[in-house]
């Protein structure tokens, strides 16, 4: 009976650890590089020199980008919320020909 309780406790602890790690991963998924840098800088202690913090952050963000965890940064000056109606564009092309 004691062995079953111990086994149940170990399995419960293992399940909690796995769940915690998976939720931590999803918090970092699809962040842009600038968002990831800000989040990393918030986690580093203030005692760490700024140049060392930037160097470590650059290495971590580079590895995350290589693994495909980070989303691409939006292009500055380009509004991606604008939509183009393709039907109107096709009518303009037909009218000119």
N, CA, C and O of each residue as an XYZ file, in Angstrom:
388
protein
N       0.806     -1.178      0.000
C       0.000      0.000      0.000
C       0.868      1.267      0.000
O       0.560      2.232     -0.700
N       1.948      1.259      0.785
C       2.845      2.402      0.843
C       3.524      2.630     -0.503
O       3.746      3.769     -0.913
N       3.852      1.531     -1.186
C       4.497      1.660     -2.494
C       3.562      2.305     -3.506
O       4.007      3.093     -4.340
N       2.274      1.983     -3.447
C       1.311      2.574     -4.363
C       1.138      4.071     -4.103
O       1.037      4.865     -5.038
N       1.105      4.444     -2.828
C       1.008      5.857     -2.492
C       2.246      6.625     -2.934
O       2.132      7.743     -3.437
N       3.408      6.049     -2.758
C       4.650      6.670     -3.189
C       4.676      6.806     -4.709
O       5.070      7.844     -5.241
N       4.255      5.753     -5.401
C       4.213      5.786     -6.864
C       3.228      6.846     -7.345
O       3.527      7.577     -8.289
N       2.071      6.941     -6.718
C       1.079      7.952     -7.092
C       1.625      9.356     -6.846
O       1.393     10.256     -7.653
N       2.332      9.552     -5.767
C       2.924     10.852     -5.466
C       3.982     11.244     -6.476
O       4.031     12.390     -6.922
N       4.831     10.289     -6.837
C       5.887     10.558     -7.816
C       5.282     10.866     -9.182
O       5.728     11.790     -9.862
N       4.275     10.104     -9.585
C       3.631     10.350    -10.868
C       2.911     11.700    -10.890
O       2.925     12.393    -11.907
N       2.287     12.073     -9.779
C       1.630     13.376     -9.696
C       2.623     14.518     -9.796
O       2.369     15.510    -10.479
N       3.746     14.383     -9.122
C       4.795     15.400     -9.183
C       5.363     15.512    -10.592
O       5.602     16.615    -11.084
N       5.575     14.386    -11.232
C       6.079     14.376    -12.601
C       5.084     15.049    -13.551
O       5.487     15.800    -14.439
N       3.808     14.785    -13.370
C       2.782     15.409    -14.218
C       2.762     16.920    -14.028
O       2.600     17.655    -15.002
N       2.922     17.399    -12.801
C       2.956     18.834    -12.537
C       4.160     19.503    -13.202
O       4.040     20.593    -13.760
N       5.303     18.855    -13.140
C       6.514     19.398    -13.756
C       6.347     19.492    -15.267
O       6.710     20.503    -15.870
N       5.804     18.453    -15.878
C       5.609     18.452    -17.332
C       4.620     19.539    -17.743
O       4.843     20.229    -18.738
N       3.552     19.696    -17.004
C       2.555     20.720    -17.316
C       3.154     22.120    -17.193
O       2.884     22.985    -18.026
N       3.953     22.344    -16.172
C       4.589     23.651    -15.968
C       5.530     23.989    -17.118
O       5.534     25.119    -17.605
N       6.322     23.019    -17.551
C       7.258     23.260    -18.646
C       6.540     23.551    -19.951
O       6.987     24.399    -20.723
N       5.430     22.859    -20.214
C       4.711     23.095    -21.461
C       4.053     24.467    -21.475
O       4.002     25.106    -22.526
N       3.544     24.941    -20.331
C       2.956     26.281    -20.298
C       4.035     27.353    -20.418
O       3.783     28.410    -20.996
N       5.228     27.105    -19.886
C       6.319     28.056    -20.040
C       6.730     28.191    -21.496
O       7.055     29.291    -21.944
N       6.720     27.106    -22.236
C       7.088     27.148    -23.651
C       6.080     27.943    -24.461
O       6.462     28.710    -25.345
N       4.808     27.769    -24.174
C       3.801     28.482    -24.950
C       3.833     29.982    -24.664
O       3.389     30.771    -25.498
N       4.345     30.389    -23.516
C       4.481     31.815    -23.230
C       5.502     32.476    -24.146
O       5.386     33.668    -24.428
N       6.486     31.740    -24.612
C       7.544     32.286    -25.455
C       7.264     32.085    -26.943
O       7.962     32.660    -27.778
N       6.273     31.294    -27.285
C       5.964     30.971    -28.680
C       5.400     32.207    -29.390
O       4.599     32.943    -28.813
N       5.811     32.432    -30.622
C       5.307     33.478    -31.516
C       5.529     34.900    -31.007
O       4.784     35.805    -31.382
N       6.519     35.112    -30.174
C       6.908     36.470    -29.811
C       7.803     37.023    -30.909
O       8.483     36.262    -31.597
N       7.808     38.329    -31.077
C       8.780     38.927    -31.989
C      10.112     39.031    -31.253
O      10.177     38.846    -30.037
N      11.154     39.324    -31.991
C      12.481     39.409    -31.379
C      12.547     40.534    -30.349
O      13.178     40.378    -29.304
N      11.913     41.647    -30.631
C      11.951     42.757    -29.675
C      11.163     42.419    -28.411
O      11.576     42.789    -27.312
N      10.038     41.724    -28.553
C       9.273     41.316    -27.376
C      10.056     40.310    -26.539
O      10.026     40.359    -25.309
N      10.756     39.398    -27.210
C      11.562     38.408    -26.493
C      12.711     39.092    -25.755
O      13.028     38.725    -24.623
N      13.337     40.085    -26.392
C      14.429     40.818    -25.730
C      13.923     41.538    -24.480
O      14.564     41.509    -23.430
N      12.768     42.183    -24.612
C      12.199     42.887    -23.455
C      11.878     41.920    -22.322
O      12.135     42.213    -21.155
N      11.317     40.774    -22.670
C      10.955     39.788    -21.653
C      12.201     39.212    -20.971
O      12.204     38.982    -19.761
N      13.257     38.981    -21.760
C      14.512     38.477    -21.189
C      15.162     39.522    -20.289
O      15.646     39.194    -19.206
N      15.174     40.775    -20.731
C      15.787     41.835    -19.914
C      15.068     42.015    -18.591
O      15.690     42.371    -17.590
N      13.768     41.776    -18.576
C      13.026     41.866    -17.316
C      13.415     40.759    -16.353
O      13.321     40.933    -15.138
N      13.849     39.627    -16.879
C      14.196     38.488    -16.025
C      15.612     38.564    -15.457
O      15.895     37.977    -14.412
N      16.500     39.285    -16.142
C      17.877     39.369    -15.666
C      17.961     40.292    -14.456
O      17.200     41.253    -14.344
N      18.899     39.988    -13.543
C      19.039     40.861    -12.361
C      19.654     42.206    -12.750
O      20.383     42.311    -13.736
N      19.347     43.216    -11.966
C      19.861     44.563    -12.234
C      21.359     44.669    -11.966
O      22.011     45.592    -12.453
N      21.907     43.733    -11.197
C      23.345     43.758    -10.894
C      24.182     43.434    -12.118
O      25.356     43.800    -12.177
N      23.598     42.749    -13.102
C      24.338     42.352    -14.302
C      24.621     43.598    -15.146
O      23.719     44.406    -15.366
N      25.862     43.767    -15.622
C      26.175     44.924    -16.464
C      25.347     44.911    -17.750
O      25.000     43.850    -18.269
N      25.041     46.095    -18.248
C      24.165     46.223    -19.420
C      24.767     45.564    -20.659
O      24.045     44.941    -21.437
N      26.090     45.695    -20.855
C      26.692     45.096    -22.048
C      26.652     43.575    -21.990
O      26.449     42.926    -23.016
N      26.839     43.002    -20.823
C      26.745     41.548    -20.667
C      25.313     41.085    -20.874
O      25.070     40.058    -21.507
N      24.368     41.843    -20.340
C      22.959     41.508    -20.508
C      22.568     41.516    -21.986
O      21.854     40.626    -22.448
N      23.040     42.531    -22.729
C      22.733     42.619    -24.158
C      23.354     41.468    -24.934
O      22.732     40.922    -25.845
N      24.593     41.095    -24.573
C      25.271     40.005    -25.261
C      24.543     38.681    -25.031
O      24.347     37.915    -25.975
N      24.146     38.407    -23.806
C      23.431     37.172    -23.481
C      22.061     37.161    -24.163
O      21.638     36.135    -24.695
N      21.380     38.290    -24.145
C      20.072     38.396    -24.792
C      20.188     38.136    -26.287
O      19.357     37.429    -26.858
N      21.222     38.709    -26.936
C      21.426     38.484    -28.366
C      21.640     37.011    -28.679
O      21.101     36.498    -29.659
N      22.423     36.330    -27.852
C      22.677     34.901    -28.082
C      21.396     34.087    -27.931
O      21.131     33.191    -28.732
N      20.607     34.393    -26.912
C      19.373     33.636    -26.681
C      18.371     33.884    -27.802
O      17.744     32.943    -28.289
N      18.213     35.137    -28.216
C      17.266     35.465    -29.284
C      17.708     34.834    -30.599
O      16.869     34.377    -31.375
N      19.004     34.803    -30.860
C      19.510     34.172    -32.079
C      19.188     32.683    -32.091
O      18.750     32.153    -33.112
N      19.396     32.015    -30.983
C      19.076     30.579    -30.893
C      17.576     30.334    -31.047
O      17.157     29.381    -31.705
N      16.772     31.207    -30.432
C      15.319     31.054    -30.549
C      14.863     31.261    -31.993
O      13.960     30.571    -32.467
N      15.486     32.206    -32.687
C      15.142     32.449    -34.090
C      15.539     31.267    -34.956
O      14.800     30.898    -35.869
N      16.709     30.657    -34.684
C      17.161     29.487    -35.445
C      16.213     28.305    -35.262
O      15.980     27.535    -36.194
N      15.668     28.169    -34.051
C      14.745     27.064    -33.775
C      13.345     27.330    -34.320
O      12.514     26.422    -34.352
N      13.073     28.564    -34.748
C      11.767     28.895    -35.292
C      10.726     29.221    -34.246
O       9.528     29.153    -34.524
N      11.154     29.571    -33.056
C      10.224     29.879    -31.976
C       9.673     31.298    -32.132
O       8.508     31.547    -31.823
N      10.496     32.217    -32.604
C      10.102     33.614    -32.696
C       9.407     33.917    -34.011
O       9.721     33.327    -35.045
N       8.458     34.844    -33.962
C       7.800     35.328    -35.166
C       8.659     36.439    -35.767
O       9.523     37.002    -35.094
N       8.415     36.744    -37.023
C       9.167     37.805    -37.675
C       8.713     39.161    -37.158
O       7.535     39.365    -36.864
N       9.661     40.085    -37.049
C       9.323     41.450    -36.659
C       8.554     42.113    -37.801
O       8.873     41.894    -38.969
N       7.550     42.916    -37.475
C       6.844     43.618    -38.545
C       7.755     44.652    -39.192
O       8.657     45.186    -38.546
N       7.520     44.927    -40.445
C       8.334     45.890    -41.184
C       7.922     47.295    -40.755
O       6.735     47.623    -40.731
N       8.903     48.114    -40.421
C       8.617     49.465    -39.952
C       8.014     50.293    -41.083
O       8.493     50.245    -42.216
N       6.972     51.045    -40.778
C       6.362     51.934    -41.756
C       5.336     51.268    -42.648
O       4.700     51.949    -43.452
N       5.150     49.961    -42.536
C       4.187     49.257    -43.369
C       3.013     48.855    -42.493
O       3.182     48.167    -41.487
N       1.825     49.291    -42.885
C       0.625     48.953    -42.137
C       0.031     47.685    -42.733
O      -0.494     47.704    -43.846
N       0.113     46.597    -42.003
C      -0.369     45.318    -42.513
C      -1.863     45.135    -42.309
O      -2.425     44.117    -42.714
N      -2.505     46.100    -41.693
C      -3.941     45.974    -41.473
C      -4.746     46.445    -42.691
O      -5.941     46.164    -42.785
N      -4.102     47.158    -43.622
C      -4.800     47.584    -44.835
C      -5.084     46.371    -45.702
O      -4.256     45.469    -45.827
N      -6.253     46.364    -46.290
C      -6.616     45.259    -47.174
C      -6.795     45.783    -48.581
O      -7.159     46.939    -48.794
N      -6.539     44.934    -49.511
C      -6.700     45.263    -50.920
C      -7.818     44.397    -51.457
O      -7.817     43.179    -51.281
N      -8.765     45.030    -52.108
C      -9.845     44.284    -52.727
C      -9.362     43.884    -54.104
O      -9.175     44.735    -54.974
N      -9.160     42.601    -54.305
C      -8.589     42.125    -55.559
C      -9.556     42.251    -56.726
O      -9.116     42.403    -57.865
N     -10.840     42.195    -56.482
C     -11.807     42.318    -57.567
C     -11.729     43.698    -58.218
O     -11.814     43.813    -59.441
N     -11.566     44.751    -57.403
C     -11.450     46.101    -57.940
C     -10.158     46.267    -58.728
O     -10.140     46.954    -59.749
N      -9.091     45.652    -58.267
C      -7.819     45.740    -58.979
C      -7.916     45.040    -60.324
O      -7.358     45.520    -61.310
N      -8.611     43.919    -60.379
C      -8.773     43.195    -61.641
C      -9.618     43.993    -62.613
O      -9.352     43.960    -63.814
N     -10.634     44.715    -62.137
C     -11.471     45.553    -63.011
C     -10.650     46.683    -63.608
O     -10.827     47.034    -64.775
N      -9.727     47.271    -62.789
C      -8.889     48.355    -63.290
C      -7.966     47.854    -64.376
O      -7.719     48.571    -65.346
N      -7.453     46.661    -64.245
C      -6.547     46.089    -65.246
C      -7.324     45.811    -66.533
O      -6.827     46.084    -67.625
N      -8.524     45.277    -66.414
C      -9.346     44.975    -67.590
C      -9.748     46.248    -68.318
O      -9.819     46.262    -69.547
N     -10.008     47.306    -67.583
C     -10.435     48.559    -68.182
C      -9.316     49.213    -68.977
O      -9.578     49.895    -69.967
N      -8.074     49.014    -68.555
C      -6.962     49.643    -69.245
C      -6.537     48.876    -70.486
O      -5.838     49.426    -71.336
N      -6.937     47.635    -70.608
C      -6.515     46.846    -71.779
C      -7.503     46.905    -72.897
O      -7.289     46.295    -73.944
